[in-house]
Amino acid sequence: MTFAPNSERRAVRRALTNREKAAVIVRLMLVKGAPITLSGLPEHIQASLAEQMSKMRLIDRRTLDRVVAEFVTELEEVGLSFPGGIEGALSIMDGHISTTAANRLRRLAGASSKADPWDRISALPMERLLPVLEEESVEVAAVMLSKLGVPKAAELLSKLAGDRARRVAFAVSLTGNVDPETVRRIGLSLVTQLENLPARAFDTGPVERVGAILNEAPQLIRDEVLAGLDLDDENFAMLVRKAIFTFVHIPSRVAPRDVPKITRSIEQPVLVTALAAATGNPKLEITAEFFLANMSQRMAQALREEMQDRGKVKEKDGEAAQSAVISAIRALEASGELALTQHDE
């Protein structure tokens, strides 16, 4: 075993800096096999910690005990902790401050000399990142793919046109010698570009909004509006039709195995009214039969008898009951208990 000179051993007994103490604690935890994840720290802190550890040699037992005792004491005295940096604060305040204020603070975070812009970029949704891959130079696109997580990068690459995807993938092979500061400047530029996009007044697109409104509208109004949209903008009307989900669409978009789950979530008088209201309308009768054919024979027979006893249903009551069925299906979809298939109407 090689011992450090006396002068070096004496040097480590001096008061350690906070950075040195952090290095000691991390080293001790690694030696003891304690679970510790440093990848969540900003990259400049990870680099600073590694650099500090590279400069240290031996720590005597007394110093180690003192650092550990100080560390434990500080942990025990912590009553409340806050995330470091603006981005961490925004993650806590999400939904409690305006979008304008959040975007302004994110721009400040991106301009910070210590902030890693790629953390912010990696958190953005696919639809925000895809235009960068499509419109920026292949070199910038290659850098961005290289900084994103592998699953996200792979999904983005799969959404590109074949020729563009090949060019970007090849450019990734040329990024080996790009220095970190250049990568960071590219990230800062992209963050500025992405954060300066105009704020959206609505959470969903026009197609989804019109479709949701027409879902709740009476059939007569829905048909009139769609007929008018056909005259004004045939393509938009087609997209709206695809976004609409009404009682008629249930057989084509709901899996038969999910029918019992749906019927359990609807009060039986409401279900009886919805099914009885379908009598006499060929399209709606298909939906009623779809329900009855995908439940137990005993329950189906009981419902048929109740439908017969219910008699003729007022149009208003029938549409309200059928809307309740649709709402129940949407609620099950939102909770992940069923998935609707797409249709090409």
N, C-alpha and C positions, 0 to 999 in steps of 0.2 A: 504494500500500500504506500502511496506517495503522499507525504504530508506537506501542507502548505508551510512556507516559511513563517517564523514567529511574527514578522511584521504584518503578513497577510492575515494571520489569525487574530492579531490585535485589532486590525482594521475593521473586521466584521463585528467587533463588540461595540462599535460606535452606534449612535441612534440611526436606525434605518429610515430611509424616506418611505413615503406611502407606496411608491411604485415598487420599491424593494420588498416591502411587506407583502404586497399583493403577489409578487413572484414567489415568495417563501410559502404563502398559503396554497397557491396553485400547485407548486412543486410537491408539497406535503400531501395534498389530496391525491395527486397522481400516484405517488409512491404507495399510499395506503389503498389504492384502488377504489377510492370514493367516486361516485358518479358526478362528473362535472362536464358541462357543455359550454364551450366558449364561443361557438360559431354564431351565437345570437348577438354577440358584442359587435359594435362597429369595427370595421377592418383596421382602422388606424389604432384602436386600442389593442386589438389582437397583436398587431405588429409591434406596438410599443412594449407589450408584455413579453413577447418572445425575445425582443432585443435586450430587455433588462435581464432576462434569465440567462442570456448568452454571456453577460458580463460578470455573473456571480460565480463564486467557487464554493467555499466551505462556510457553513453557518454553525456556530457552536451551540451546544444544547441549551445553555442559559438564554441566549438570544432567541432561539426557536420557541422555547416555552413562553417567553415574554410576548412574542408576536402572536402566538396562538391565543394566549390569555386575553390580549387586547382585542383580537378579532372576535372571540366569543363574547366578551363584554359588550362590544359594540352591537353585535347581533341581538343580544338580549335586551338592549336598551332601545332598539328600533320599535316604534309604535306604528308608524305608517310610512310607506315608501311611495315614491313617485317615479315614473319612467323618465329616463334621461332623454333630453332633446325634444324638439317640437313634434317630431313624428310620433314619438311615444305618447306625448300628451294628447295628440289628435286621436290616437287609437282609443283613448279613454273617453274623450269628449265627443266621439263620433255619435251623431244623432242629437246632440245637445247644443251645437252651435251651427250657424248658417253655413251653407256651402261656400258663399263668397269669402267669409272669414277663414274657413278651413283652407281654401285654395291660396289665399294670401299668405297664411302661415306656412303652407307647404313650400311656397316659392322662397320664403325666407330660409326655411330648412335646407332647400336645395342650394341656396347661395352660400351657406355656411361652409367654412373651410374644412370643418371636421366631419360634416355629414357625407354619407355615402349615397350618391344619387341612385345607385342601382338597387338599393333597398326599396326606394319608392317606386322605381320602374317595375321591379319584380312583383309588387303588390297590385299593379294595375290589371284590370280584366283583359281578356283576349281581344275583345273588340276595339280596345284603345291601342293595343300594341300592333295589331295586324297591319294597319296603314303604314306604320314605320317600316316594316319589312317590305311592303309593296312599293313605297315611294322613295325611301332614302337610298343612298348608294349601297351597293352590295357589301362594301367594306364596313359601313356603319351597321348594316343589318347583321353581318357576321359577328361583329363585336357584341351586339345586343343578344343574339342567340347564345353566345359563349358565356354571357353573364347571367342568363336566366337559368332556373332549375331545368334539369334534363326533361322531365315530363312536359313542362310548359313549352320549352323550346321545341320539342318534338311535335306537339300539337299545333303550334304556330307554323312550323315548317310544312306540315301536312296540308295546311290551308292555302299555301301558295301555289300558283300555277307551276306546272312541271319545269319549264325552262328557268323561271325565276328561282325555284327551289334548288335546282342543280347549281346555279351560279352562286347563290348564297352559301350553300353547303361547301362548295369549293373554296370560297373566300374564307371560311372558317379555318381551313388548313393553312392559311397564310397569316393567321393572327398570332403565331407563336412569339414573334419578336416585338409585338406592340408593347410599349412601356406602360406601367400602371398610370402615370399621370395623363397620358393621352386617352386611356380608357376612361379615366375619371372625367376628363373634359368632355368627352363624347356623351357620357352619362348626364352631366350638367346641362348640356345643350338639349338633349332629348327631354329631360325633366321640364325645362323651361318651355319647350315646344308643346309638350303634352298638357302641362298645367295651364297654359294660356288658351286652351280650347274654350270656346264660349260655354258658359254654364247652361245646363239643360233645365228648362222650366218644368218638364214633365219627366216622370220616371220611366214611362213606356213610350213607344213610338205611336204615330197616328193610326196605323193599322190596328194595333192592339187596343187603342182607346176607343175607336169607332166600333170595333168588334165587341168589346165589353159592353158598350152602351146598347148596341142592337141585341145583344143577348138578353137584356132585361126588357126590351121594348116588346109590345104586342106584335103578333105575327103580321097583322095587316100593315102596321107602320114599318116593320122590318122589310117587308117585301117592297113597299113603296120607296123606301130609302135606297135599297139595293138597285131597284130599277132606275132611279135617278142617277146613282153612281155609275151605272153602266153607260149612261149617255154622256156623263161628264168625263169620266176617266175609267176606261174598261179594265186597265191593269190594276188600278187601286181597288176597284170593286172586286176583282178576282181575289186579291190578297185579303180583303175584308171578309169575304165568304169563307176563306180558309181559317180565319181567326175566330169566326163565329162557332159557338158550340151550343146547340139547343137540343130539345127533346128528340127531334128527328135524327140527330147525329149520333145518338147513343149506341145503336147497334154497330156502326162502323168505327167507333172510336173507343169503346169500352170492351175489355176482354170478358168473355162469358164467365170465367171463373170469379170475376169481381162482383157479379150481380148479388150474391148473398151478402157480401160485405156492404154493398150500397143499401140494400133493403133493410139491413139491421140499423143503419144510421138514419132512417126516415121513419117518422111516426106512421103507423099503418093507415089511419084515416087519410093522411095526405097522399100516401102511395095509391090507395084505392081511388081517390079522386083523380089523381094524375092519369091512372090507367083507364078509368072509366071515361074520362074526357077524350080519350083517343078513339073511342068507338065512332065509326062513321067516317073517319078520315084515314084513307089508305096508308099514307106515310106514317101517321102517328100510331096506327094499329100495328105496324111492323115493330115499333119500339115496345109497345105493350106486350106483344107476343115474345119479343126477345127477353123481357123480364120473366115472363111466366115460364118460358122454356128452360131457363137456367136457374131454377130453384127447385126445391123438393116438390114432388107431385102433390103431396098433402097440402103444402102451403099454397101452391098454385091453384088448387081446386077451391081452397077457402077464399082466396082473393077473387076468383071468378064469381063465386056466389055473392060476395060483398059488392062487387062491381055491378052485378045484376040488380041487387037490392038498392044500390045507390041511384040507379036510374039515370036520366039525362042530367048532365052537369052543365051549369051555366058557363059560358065561354070565359068570363072573367075568373071564376073559381078554378076552372081547369088550367088556365095559363098560370095562375098563381101556384097551384100544386106542382105543375111541371117545372116551373122555375125553382121551386124548393128542391126538387129532385136534382136539378142541375147544380144548385148551390151545394148540396150534399156531396155530389161527385167532385166538384172543384175543391171542397174542403179536404176530402180524402186524397186528392192529387197533391194539394199543398203540403199535407203531412207526410207524403211519401208512401201512403198505403196502397196507392194504385197509380198506374201510368196510362195516360191517354195516348192512343196512336194517332198519327197524322192522317189527314184525309185530303183528297185531291179534288174536292167538289169545286 
